């Protein structure tokens, strides 16, 4: 019997939503030629898709003019708003650790003119 702690999928044969809509059922062909069925909770799909690396759009890069961070209405997240000099703005719901990660990268990136390297 094959080890099912890891499935190396070679082909996606079918995708089906369960009759109650609570799970997504994937039918895969493994590298050994056998069929394997995998069922995942539908609620996980956003998390799964968010973890897939995305190619950055090679469109225009806009210069940042200003930014702000404020607590979200529910107080569970932070709202990061980025603005261009032309008045374009986009807001993101973030977690505090994401903002801390951005600050760390900016502080230690080695980019000329980056913030001084402070250690607490």
Secondary structure, 3 states (H helix, E strand, C coil): CCCCCCCCEEEEEEEEECCCCCEEEEEEEECCCCEEEEEEEHHHHHHHHHHCCCCCCCCCCCCEEEEEEEECCCCCCEEEEEEECCCCEEEEEECHHHHHHHHHHHHHCCCCCCCCCCCC
